[in-house]
Amino acid sequence: MDRSERYVITAETLLRAYAAGVFPMAETRKSRDLFWVDPEMRGIFPLDGLKISRSLRKILRQGKFKVTCDTAFDKVMEKCAESTEDRPDTWMNEDIFRLYNELFRMNCAHSIECWQDGELVGGLYGVSLGAAFFGESMFSRCSNASKVALVHLVARLRLSGYQLLDSQFITDHLASMGAIEVPRQSYHLMLDEAMQTISAFYSDPTETELSEELEAMFLQSRTHTS
C-alpha cells in the first residue's frame, strides 16, 4: 500500500487517544506504522511521592545543570531516539516525530532540558491534557541529568495544579524515584478525574516559586524515605 493510502493519525486524534488512556508506539525507527498501547499495569508518579536522594538534592541545590523548559523540544526528541548500548533501536518513528512536534506547536506537549557547558546532556518530553501529564521519554548523557529534569517537571506540575503524571511503564530507574504501577481500571479512573480539570502547564515559574516548591518536595521526600 502506498503511503498516500495509509491512514494518517492527526494531532487531534492523538489527543483523543490520550484522553481515552491509550498512546502510540512504533516497532522501530524505520517502521511505517504505529500501534496503540493500553498497558494492563500502568506506571504513574504520585506527585507528592517523588523520591529525591540526598545526593540528588545536593546536585539540585548546587545548580550543576542549567535547566530550561520548551527551548529545545525537537532536540530532546532526537536525543531520546538515539541508539544506546542498552537500546540499539527506538519506538519513535517519523510519524511520532511529526505528531509530537505538532502537539508542541499547539502548546500540548512540553520538554525539560538540562544543559552543561552549553551542551544538552539530559531531558524529557511529554503531553499535557486536562490535569494530566503523560511522560513520553527521557535521556541522559551525564550522570543524574534525567533525574534533575524529572524533579523539575514534577515541580512545575505541582505549581500548575496537575493531578496525574503518567510514566506509562515502570523501569528500575523510575521505581527508584517513586514511580508505582496501578491496574488499568484504576488508571482509567484517575485519568477520567484528571480530564475534568484544565491545568495550564507552568513552563516559566519564578526562581522563588521554583526554589520554594523544590524545597517542599525535598521535605516530602525525606518524610517518605525516613
DRENPA-3360 file (N, C-alpha, C; in nm, 2 decimals, always signed):
BEGIN
1 = MDRSERYV = +0.08/-0.12/+0.00/+0.00/+0.00/+0.00/+0.09/+0.12/+0.00 ~ +0.06/+0.22/-0.09/+0.13/+0.35/-0.09/+0.11/+0.42/+0.03 ~ +0.21/+0.51/+0.07/+0.20/+0.59/+0.19/+0.07/+0.68/+0.18 ~ +0.04/+0.73/+0.06/-0.07/+0.81/+0.04/-0.20/+0.74/+0.07 ~ -0.20/+0.61/+0.08/-0.32/+0.53/+0.11/-0.33/+0.50/+0.25 ~ -0.23/+0.52/+0.33/-0.23/+0.49/+0.47/-0.32/+0.58/+0.55 ~ -0.38/+0.53/+0.66/-0.45/+0.62/+0.75/-0.35/+0.70/+0.83 ~ -0.36/+0.83/+0.82/-0.26/+0.92/+0.88/-0.32/+0.97/+1.01;
9 = ITAETLLR = -0.26/+0.95/+1.12/-0.30/+0.99/+1.25/-0.28/+1.14/+1.26 ~ -0.37/+1.22/+1.31/-0.36/+1.36/+1.33/-0.33/+1.39/+1.48 ~ -0.29/+1.51/+1.50/-0.26/+1.55/+1.64/-0.39/+1.55/+1.72 ~ -0.50/+1.59/+1.66/-0.63/+1.58/+1.73/-0.67/+1.44/+1.77 ~ -0.64/+1.34/+1.68/-0.67/+1.20/+1.71/-0.58/+1.16/+1.82 ~ -0.46/+1.20/+1.82/-0.37/+1.16/+1.93/-0.41/+1.21/+2.07 ~ -0.46/+1.34/+2.07/-0.51/+1.39/+2.20/-0.64/+1.31/+2.25 ~ -0.72/+1.27/+2.15/-0.84/+1.20/+2.19/-0.80/+1.06/+2.25;
17 = AYAAGVFP = -0.69/+1.00/+2.19/-0.64/+0.87/+2.23/-0.59/+0.89/+2.38 ~ -0.51/+0.99/+2.40/-0.46/+1.01/+2.54/-0.57/+1.03/+2.64 ~ -0.68/+1.10/+2.60/-0.79/+1.12/+2.69/-0.86/+0.99/+2.72 ~ -0.85/+0.89/+2.63/-0.91/+0.76/+2.64/-0.81/+0.66/+2.71 ~ -0.69/+0.70/+2.73/-0.60/+0.61/+2.81/-0.50/+0.53/+2.72 ~ -0.49/+0.56/+2.59/-0.40/+0.49/+2.51/-0.30/+0.58/+2.44 ~ -0.18/+0.52/+2.40/-0.08/+0.60/+2.34/-0.01/+0.52/+2.23 ~ +0.05/+0.59/+2.13/+0.11/+0.52/+2.02/+0.26/+0.48/+2.04;
25 = MAETRKSR = +0.30/+0.38/+1.97/+0.44/+0.34/+1.96/+0.46/+0.28/+1.82 ~ +0.59/+0.28/+1.78/+0.63/+0.21/+1.65/+0.72/+0.10/+1.69 ~ +0.73/+0.00/+1.60/+0.82/-0.11/+1.63/+0.97/-0.07/+1.63 ~ +1.00/+0.01/+1.53/+1.14/+0.06/+1.51/+1.14/+0.20/+1.46 ~ +1.25/+0.26/+1.45/+1.27/+0.40/+1.39/+1.22/+0.40/+1.25 ~ +1.24/+0.29/+1.18/+1.21/+0.29/+1.03/+1.07/+0.23/+1.01 ~ +0.99/+0.19/+1.11/+0.86/+0.14/+1.09/+0.77/+0.25/+1.03 ~ +0.68/+0.20/+0.94/+0.59/+0.30/+0.87/+0.45/+0.30/+0.94;
33 = DLFWVDPE = +0.43/+0.22/+1.04/+0.31/+0.22/+1.11/+0.32/+0.24/+1.26 ~ +0.21/+0.28/+1.33/+0.20/+0.29/+1.47/+0.10/+0.19/+1.52 ~ +0.12/+0.15/+1.65/+0.02/+0.07/+1.72/-0.02/+0.13/+1.85 ~ -0.14/+0.11/+1.90/-0.19/+0.17/+2.02/-0.16/+0.08/+2.14 ~ -0.13/+0.14/+2.25/-0.09/+0.07/+2.37/-0.18/+0.11/+2.49 ~ -0.23/+0.02/+2.56/-0.31/+0.04/+2.68/-0.27/-0.07/+2.78 ~ -0.15/-0.04/+2.86/-0.09/-0.15/+2.94/-0.19/-0.20/+3.05 ~ -0.18/-0.33/+3.08/-0.26/-0.39/+3.18/-0.22/-0.33/+3.32;
41 = MRGIFPLD = -0.09/-0.30/+3.34/-0.04/-0.23/+3.45/+0.02/-0.10/+3.41 ~ -0.02/+0.01/+3.47/+0.03/+0.14/+3.42/+0.12/+0.21/+3.52 ~ +0.23/+0.26/+3.47/+0.32/+0.34/+3.56/+0.28/+0.48/+3.58 ~ +0.28/+0.52/+3.71/+0.25/+0.66/+3.74/+0.34/+0.71/+3.85 ~ +0.35/+0.84/+3.86/+0.43/+0.91/+3.96/+0.33/+0.98/+4.05 ~ +0.31/+0.94/+4.18/+0.23/+1.03/+4.27/+0.31/+1.16/+4.28 ~ +0.24/+1.27/+4.26/+0.31/+1.40/+4.26/+0.35/+1.44/+4.39 ~ +0.30/+1.38/+4.50/+0.35/+1.41/+4.63/+0.44/+1.30/+4.69;
49 = GLKISRSL = +0.49/+1.21/+4.60/+0.57/+1.10/+4.64/+0.70/+1.08/+4.57 ~ +0.75/+1.18/+4.51/+0.88/+1.17/+4.43/+0.99/+1.15/+4.53 ~ +1.07/+1.05/+4.51/+1.18/+1.02/+4.60/+1.31/+1.09/+4.54 ~ +1.36/+1.18/+4.62/+1.48/+1.25/+4.58/+1.59/+1.22/+4.68 ~ +1.69/+1.15/+4.64/+1.80/+1.11/+4.72/+1.88/+1.23/+4.78 ~ +1.96/+1.21/+4.88/+2.04/+1.32/+4.94/+2.14/+1.37/+4.84 ~ +2.20/+1.28/+4.76/+2.30/+1.33/+4.66/+2.23/+1.41/+4.55 ~ +2.11/+1.37/+4.51/+2.04/+1.44/+4.41/+1.99/+1.58/+4.46;
57 = RKILRQGK = +1.95/+1.59/+4.59/+1.91/+1.71/+4.65/+2.03/+1.81/+4.64 ~ +2.15/+1.75/+4.67/+2.27/+1.84/+4.67/+2.30/+1.89/+4.53 ~ +2.28/+1.81/+4.43/+2.31/+1.85/+4.29/+2.21/+1.96/+4.25 ~ +2.08/+1.94/+4.29/+1.98/+2.04/+4.26/+2.01/+2.17/+4.32 ~ +2.05/+2.17/+4.45/+2.08/+2.29/+4.52/+2.20/+2.36/+4.46 ~ +2.30/+2.28/+4.42/+2.42/+2.34/+4.37/+2.40/+2.40/+4.23 ~ +2.29/+2.36/+4.16/+2.27/+2.41/+4.02/+2.37/+2.36/+3.93 ~ +2.40/+2.23/+3.94/+2.50/+2.17/+3.85/+2.46/+2.18/+3.70;
65 = FKVTCDTA = +2.33/+2.18/+3.67/+2.28/+2.19/+3.54/+2.20/+2.31/+3.52 ~ +2.21/+2.37/+3.41/+2.11/+2.48/+3.37/+1.99/+2.41/+3.32 ~ +1.88/+2.44/+3.38/+1.75/+2.37/+3.34/+1.66/+2.47/+3.27 ~ +1.61/+2.43/+3.16/+1.52/+2.51/+3.08/+1.39/+2.43/+3.04 ~ +1.30/+2.50/+2.99/+1.17/+2.44/+2.96/+1.13/+2.49/+2.82 ~ +1.09/+2.39/+2.73/+1.04/+2.42/+2.60/+1.13/+2.51/+2.51 ~ +1.26/+2.49/+2.53/+1.36/+2.57/+2.45/+1.42/+2.48/+2.34 ~ +1.41/+2.35/+2.35/+1.48/+2.26/+2.25/+1.40/+2.13/+2.24;
73 = FDKVMEKC = +1.27/+2.14/+2.22/+1.18/+2.03/+2.21/+1.22/+1.92/+2.11 ~ +1.25/+1.97/+1.99/+1.29/+1.88/+1.88/+1.42/+1.81/+1.91 ~ +1.51/+1.88/+1.97/+1.64/+1.82/+2.01/+1.63/+1.72/+2.12 ~ +1.54/+1.74/+2.21/+1.52/+1.64/+2.32/+1.46/+1.52/+2.26 ~ +1.36/+1.53/+2.16/+1.31/+1.41/+2.10/+1.42/+1.33/+2.02 ~ +1.50/+1.40/+1.95/+1.61/+1.34/+1.88/+1.71/+1.26/+1.98 ~ +1.74/+1.33/+2.09/+1.83/+1.26/+2.18/+1.76/+1.14/+2.24 ~ +1.63/+1.15/+2.27/+1.56/+1.03/+2.33/+1.56/+0.91/+2.23;
81 = AESTEDRP = +1.56/+0.94/+2.10/+1.56/+0.84/+2.00/+1.69/+0.78/+1.96 ~ +1.80/+0.84/+2.01/+1.93/+0.79/+1.97/+1.96/+0.65/+2.02 ~ +2.03/+0.58/+1.95/+2.07/+0.44/+1.99/+2.17/+0.44/+2.10 ~ +2.15/+0.35/+2.20/+2.24/+0.34/+2.31/+2.28/+0.19/+2.32 ~ +2.38/+0.16/+2.41/+2.42/+0.02/+2.43/+2.31/-0.06/+2.48 ~ +2.23/-0.01/+2.56/+2.11/-0.08/+2.62/+1.99/-0.09/+2.52 ~ +1.98/+0.01/+2.43/+1.87/+0.01/+2.34/+1.92/+0.05/+2.20 ~ +1.95/-0.05/+2.12/+2.00/-0.02/+1.99/+1.90/+0.04/+1.89;
89 = DTWMNEDI = +1.77/+0.03/+1.92/+1.67/+0.09/+1.83/+1.57/+0.16/+1.92 ~ +1.47/+0.23/+1.85/+1.38/+0.31/+1.93/+1.24/+0.28/+1.87 ~ +1.14/+0.32/+1.96/+1.00/+0.31/+1.92/+0.95/+0.43/+1.85 ~ +1.04/+0.53/+1.83/+1.00/+0.66/+1.78/+1.03/+0.67/+1.63 ~ +0.92/+0.67/+1.55/+0.95/+0.67/+1.40/+0.91/+0.81/+1.35 ~ +0.90/+0.82/+1.22/+0.88/+0.95/+1.15/+0.74/+1.01/+1.20 ~ +0.64/+0.93/+1.21/+0.51/+0.98/+1.25/+0.51/+1.03/+1.39 ~ +0.59/+0.96/+1.48/+0.60/+1.01/+1.62/+0.66/+1.15/+1.62;
97 = FRLYNELF = +0.77/+1.17/+1.55/+0.83/+1.30/+1.55/+0.73/+1.40/+1.49 ~ +0.66/+1.37/+1.39/+0.57/+1.46/+1.33/+0.46/+1.50/+1.43 ~ +0.40/+1.40/+1.49/+0.28/+1.43/+1.58/+0.32/+1.51/+1.70 ~ +0.43/+1.47/+1.76/+0.46/+1.54/+1.89/+0.52/+1.68/+1.87 ~ +0.58/+1.70/+1.76/+0.62/+1.84/+1.73/+0.50/+1.92/+1.70 ~ +0.40/+1.86/+1.63/+0.28/+1.94/+1.61/+0.21/+1.97/+1.74 ~ +0.21/+1.87/+1.84/+0.15/+1.90/+1.97/+0.22/+2.01/+2.04 ~ +0.36/+2.01/+2.02/+0.44/+2.11/+2.09/+0.40/+2.25/+2.03;
105 = RMNCAHSI = +0.38/+2.26/+1.90/+0.33/+2.39/+1.84/+0.20/+2.43/+1.89 ~ +0.11/+2.33/+1.93/-0.02/+2.35/+1.98/-0.02/+2.38/+2.13 ~ +0.10/+2.38/+2.19/+0.12/+2.40/+2.34/+0.06/+2.29/+2.42 ~ +0.05/+2.17/+2.36/+0.00/+2.05/+2.42/+0.11/+1.95/+2.45 ~ +0.23/+1.98/+2.42/+0.35/+1.90/+2.46/+0.46/+1.99/+2.50 ~ +0.54/+1.94/+2.60/+0.64/+2.02/+2.66/+0.77/+1.94/+2.68 ~ +0.88/+2.01/+2.70/+1.01/+1.95/+2.72/+1.08/+2.02/+2.84 ~ +1.16/+1.94/+2.91/+1.25/+1.99/+3.01/+1.39/+1.96/+2.96;
113 = ECWQDGEL = +1.48/+2.06/+2.96/+1.62/+2.04/+2.91/+1.72/+2.07/+3.02 ~ +1.82/+1.98/+3.03/+1.94/+2.00/+3.12/+2.06/+2.03/+3.04 ~ +2.13/+2.14/+3.07/+2.25/+2.18/+2.99/+2.37/+2.18/+3.08 ~ +2.48/+2.15/+3.02/+2.61/+2.17/+3.09/+2.71/+2.22/+2.99 ~ +2.77/+2.33/+3.03/+2.87/+2.40/+2.94/+2.81/+2.41/+2.80 ~ +2.68/+2.45/+2.79/+2.62/+2.48/+2.66/+2.58/+2.36/+2.58 ~ +2.60/+2.24/+2.64/+2.56/+2.11/+2.57/+2.44/+2.05/+2.64 ~ +2.34/+2.01/+2.55/+2.22/+1.94/+2.60/+2.26/+1.80/+2.65;
121 = VGGLYGVS = +2.25/+1.78/+2.78/+2.30/+1.65/+2.84/+2.19/+1.57/+2.90 ~ +2.07/+1.62/+2.90/+1.96/+1.54/+2.96/+1.83/+1.61/+2.94 ~ +1.72/+1.53/+2.95/+1.59/+1.60/+2.93/+1.48/+1.50/+2.92 ~ +1.36/+1.55/+2.90/+1.24/+1.46/+2.88/+1.14/+1.54/+2.81 ~ +1.04/+1.47/+2.76/+0.92/+1.54/+2.69/+0.80/+1.46/+2.72 ~ +0.68/+1.53/+2.70/+0.56/+1.46/+2.72/+0.44/+1.54/+2.68 ~ +0.32/+1.49/+2.70/+0.20/+1.55/+2.66/+0.12/+1.60/+2.77 ~ +0.06/+1.72/+2.76/-0.02/+1.78/+2.86/-0.17/+1.78/+2.81;
129 = LGAAFFGE = -0.26/+1.73/+2.90/-0.40/+1.73/+2.86/-0.48/+1.73/+2.99 ~ -0.58/+1.82/+3.00/-0.65/+1.83/+3.12/-0.56/+1.86/+3.24 ~ -0.57/+1.78/+3.34/-0.48/+1.80/+3.46/-0.39/+1.67/+3.46 ~ -0.36/+1.62/+3.35/-0.27/+1.50/+3.34/-0.15/+1.54/+3.25 ~ -0.03/+1.48/+3.29/+0.09/+1.49/+3.20/+0.13/+1.35/+3.17 ~ +0.15/+1.32/+3.05/+0.19/+1.19/+3.00/+0.34/+1.19/+2.96 ~ +0.43/+1.14/+3.05/+0.57/+1.14/+3.02/+0.60/+1.04/+2.90 ~ +0.66/+1.09/+2.80/+0.69/+1.00/+2.68/+0.83/+0.94/+2.69;
137 = SMFSRCSN = +0.93/+1.02/+2.70/+1.06/+0.96/+2.70/+1.16/+1.06/+2.77 ~ +1.27/+1.00/+2.81/+1.38/+1.09/+2.87/+1.51/+1.03/+2.83 ~ +1.61/+1.12/+2.84/+1.75/+1.07/+2.81/+1.85/+1.14/+2.90 ~ +1.97/+1.08/+2.91/+2.07/+1.13/+2.99/+2.21/+1.10/+2.93 ~ +2.29/+1.20/+2.91/+2.42/+1.19/+2.86/+2.52/+1.23/+2.97 ~ +2.47/+1.25/+3.09/+2.56/+1.29/+3.20/+2.49/+1.24/+3.33 ~ +2.56/+1.19/+3.42/+2.50/+1.13/+3.54/+2.41/+1.23/+3.61 ~ +2.29/+1.18/+3.64/+2.18/+1.25/+3.71/+2.10/+1.35/+3.63;
145 = ASKVALVH = +2.14/+1.37/+3.50/+2.07/+1.48/+3.42/+1.92/+1.45/+3.40 ~ +1.89/+1.33/+3.37/+1.75/+1.29/+3.35/+1.67/+1.30/+3.48 ~ +1.74/+1.27/+3.60/+1.67/+1.28/+3.73/+1.64/+1.43/+3.76 ~ +1.74/+1.51/+3.73/+1.71/+1.66/+3.75/+1.60/+1.71/+3.67 ~ +1.59/+1.66/+3.54/+1.48/+1.70/+3.46/+1.35/+1.66/+3.51 ~ +1.34/+1.53/+3.56/+1.22/+1.48/+3.62/+1.17/+1.56/+3.74 ~ +1.27/+1.59/+3.83/+1.23/+1.67/+3.95/+1.18/+1.81/+3.91 ~ +1.24/+1.87/+3.81/+1.19/+2.00/+3.76/+1.05/+1.99/+3.70;
153 = LVARLRLS = +1.03/+1.88/+3.63/+0.90/+1.86/+3.57/+0.79/+1.85/+3.68 ~ +0.82/+1.77/+3.78/+0.72/+1.75/+3.89/+0.70/+1.88/+3.96 ~ +0.80/+1.96/+3.98/+0.78/+2.09/+4.05/+0.69/+2.18/+3.97 ~ +0.70/+2.18/+3.83/+0.61/+2.26/+3.75/+0.47/+2.21/+3.75 ~ +0.46/+2.07/+3.75/+0.32/+2.02/+3.75/+0.25/+2.05/+3.88 ~ +0.32/+2.04/+3.99/+0.27/+2.07/+4.12/+0.22/+2.22/+4.13 ~ +0.31/+2.31/+4.08/+0.28/+2.45/+4.08/+0.15/+2.48/+3.99 ~ +0.13/+2.39/+3.89/+0.03/+2.41/+3.79/-0.10/+2.35/+3.83;
161 = GYQLLDSQ = -0.10/+2.27/+3.94/-0.22/+2.20/+3.99/-0.26/+2.07/+3.91 ~ -0.16/+2.01/+3.86/-0.19/+1.88/+3.79/-0.22/+1.77/+3.89 ~ -0.29/+1.67/+3.84/-0.34/+1.56/+3.93/-0.27/+1.43/+3.90 ~ -0.22/+1.41/+3.78/-0.17/+1.28/+3.73/-0.04/+1.30/+3.65 ~ +0.06/+1.22/+3.68/+0.18/+1.21/+3.60/+0.19/+1.07/+3.56 ~ +0.17/+1.04/+3.43/+0.17/+0.91/+3.37/+0.31/+0.88/+3.32 ~ +0.37/+0.77/+3.37/+0.50/+0.73/+3.31/+0.49/+0.61/+3.22 ~ +0.37/+0.57/+3.19/+0.34/+0.46/+3.10/+0.39/+0.32/+3.15;
169 = FITDHLAS = +0.52/+0.30/+3.16/+0.58/+0.18/+3.21/+0.67/+0.20/+3.32 ~ +0.70/+0.10/+3.39/+0.80/+0.11/+3.51/+0.93/+0.05/+3.47 ~ +1.04/+0.13/+3.50/+1.17/+0.08/+3.50/+1.23/+0.08/+3.64 ~ +1.35/+0.02/+3.66/+1.41/+0.03/+3.78/+1.45/+0.17/+3.82 ~ +1.49/+0.25/+3.71/+1.53/+0.39/+3.73/+1.41/+0.47/+3.78 ~ +1.29/+0.45/+3.72/+1.17/+0.53/+3.76/+1.12/+0.48/+3.90 ~ +1.13/+0.35/+3.92/+1.08/+0.30/+4.05/+1.17/+0.36/+4.16 ~ +1.30/+0.37/+4.14/+1.38/+0.43/+4.24/+1.35/+0.57/+4.28;
177 = MGAIEVPR = +1.27/+0.64/+4.19/+1.24/+0.77/+4.22/+1.09/+0.79/+4.26 ~ +1.02/+0.67/+4.28/+0.89/+0.68/+4.34/+0.78/+0.63/+4.25 ~ +0.81/+0.60/+4.12/+0.70/+0.55/+4.03/+0.64/+0.42/+4.08 ~ +0.51/+0.41/+4.06/+0.44/+0.29/+4.10/+0.36/+0.24/+3.99 ~ +0.31/+0.11/+4.00/+0.22/+0.06/+3.90/+0.08/+0.05/+3.96 ~ -0.02/+0.08/+3.87/-0.16/+0.06/+3.91/-0.23/-0.02/+3.80 ~ -0.33/-0.09/+3.84/-0.41/-0.17/+3.74/-0.47/-0.07/+3.63 ~ -0.50/-0.13/+3.52/-0.56/-0.05/+3.41/-0.68/+0.02/+3.45;
185 = QSYHLMLD = -0.77/-0.05/+3.52/-0.90/+0.01/+3.56/-0.88/+0.12/+3.65 ~ -0.79/+0.11/+3.75/-0.76/+0.22/+3.84/-0.70/+0.34/+3.77 ~ -0.61/+0.31/+3.68/-0.56/+0.42/+3.60/-0.66/+0.50/+3.52 ~ -0.75/+0.43/+3.46/-0.86/+0.49/+3.38/-0.95/+0.58/+3.47 ~ -0.97/+0.54/+3.59/-1.05/+0.62/+3.68/-0.97/+0.75/+3.72 ~ -0.84/+0.73/+3.75/-0.76/+0.85/+3.77/-0.76/+0.95/+3.65 ~ -0.75/+0.89/+3.54/-0.74/+0.97/+3.41/-0.87/+1.04/+3.39 ~ -0.99/+0.97/+3.41/-1.12/+1.04/+3.39/-1.13/+1.16/+3.49;
193 = EAMQTISA = -1.08/+1.14/+3.61/-1.09/+1.25/+3.71/-1.00/+1.37/+3.66 ~ -0.88/+1.33/+3.61/-0.79/+1.44/+3.57/-0.84/+1.51/+3.45 ~ -0.92/+1.45/+3.37/-0.98/+1.51/+3.25/-1.09/+1.61/+3.28 ~ -1.14/+1.61/+3.40/-1.24/+1.70/+3.44/-1.19/+1.84/+3.47 ~ -1.06/+1.86/+3.48/-0.99/+1.98/+3.51/-0.89/+2.02/+3.41 ~ -0.89/+2.15/+3.38/-0.79/+2.20/+3.28/-0.68/+2.27/+3.36 ~ -0.56/+2.22/+3.35/-0.44/+2.28/+3.41/-0.35/+2.34/+3.31 ~ -0.31/+2.46/+3.32/-0.21/+2.53/+3.23/-0.07/+2.49/+3.27;
201 = FYSDPTET = +0.01/+2.43/+3.18/+0.14/+2.40/+3.22/+0.23/+2.52/+3.25 ~ +0.29/+2.52/+3.37/+0.37/+2.63/+3.41/+0.51/+2.62/+3.37 ~ +0.54/+2.67/+3.25/+0.67/+2.65/+3.19/+0.78/+2.75/+3.24 ~ +0.73/+2.86/+3.30/+0.83/+2.96/+3.34/+0.80/+3.02/+3.48 ~ +0.82/+2.93/+3.58/+0.80/+2.98/+3.72/+0.91/+3.08/+3.76 ~ +0.89/+3.16/+3.85/+1.00/+3.25/+3.90/+1.10/+3.16/+3.98 ~ +1.22/+3.22/+4.00/+1.32/+3.15/+4.07/+1.27/+3.12/+4.21 ~ +1.20/+3.22/+4.27/+1.15/+3.20/+4.41/+1.05/+3.09/+4.42;
209 = ELSEELEA = +0.95/+3.09/+4.32/+0.85/+2.99/+4.32/+0.91/+2.85/+4.30 ~ +1.00/+2.84/+4.21/+1.06/+2.71/+4.18/+1.14/+2.66/+4.30 ~ +1.22/+2.75/+4.36/+1.30/+2.72/+4.48/+1.22/+2.67/+4.59 ~ +1.11/+2.74/+4.62/+1.02/+2.70/+4.73/+0.95/+2.57/+4.71 ~ +0.91/+2.54/+4.58/+0.85/+2.42/+4.55/+0.95/+2.30/+4.56 ~ +1.07/+2.32/+4.52/+1.17/+2.22/+4.53/+1.20/+2.19/+4.67 ~ +1.21/+2.29/+4.76/+1.24/+2.26/+4.90/+1.12/+2.19/+4.96 ~ +1.00/+2.22/+4.92/+0.88/+2.14/+4.97/+0.89/+2.00/+4.93;
217 = MFLQSRTH = +0.93/+1.97/+4.81/+0.95/+1.84/+4.76/+1.06/+1.76/+4.83 ~ +1.17/+1.83/+4.86/+1.28/+1.77/+4.94/+1.23/+1.73/+5.07 ~ +1.15/+1.81/+5.14/+1.10/+1.78/+5.27/+1.00/+1.66/+5.26 ~ +0.91/+1.65/+5.17/+0.83/+1.54/+5.15/+0.90/+1.41/+5.12 ~ +1.01/+1.42/+5.04/+1.09/+1.31/+5.01/+1.16/+1.25/+5.13 ~ +1.21/+1.34/+5.22/+1.27/+1.29/+5.34/+1.17/+1.22/+5.43 ~ +1.05/+1.27/+5.43/+0.94/+1.21/+5.51/+0.91/+1.07/+5.46 ~ +0.91/+1.05/+5.32/+0.87/+0.92/+5.26/+0.98/+0.82/+5.28;
225 = TS = +1.11/+0.87/+5.29/+1.22/+0.77/+5.29/+1.27/+0.75/+5.43 ~ +1.22/+0.83/+5.53/+1.27/+0.81/+5.67/+1.21/+0.69/+5.74;
% end
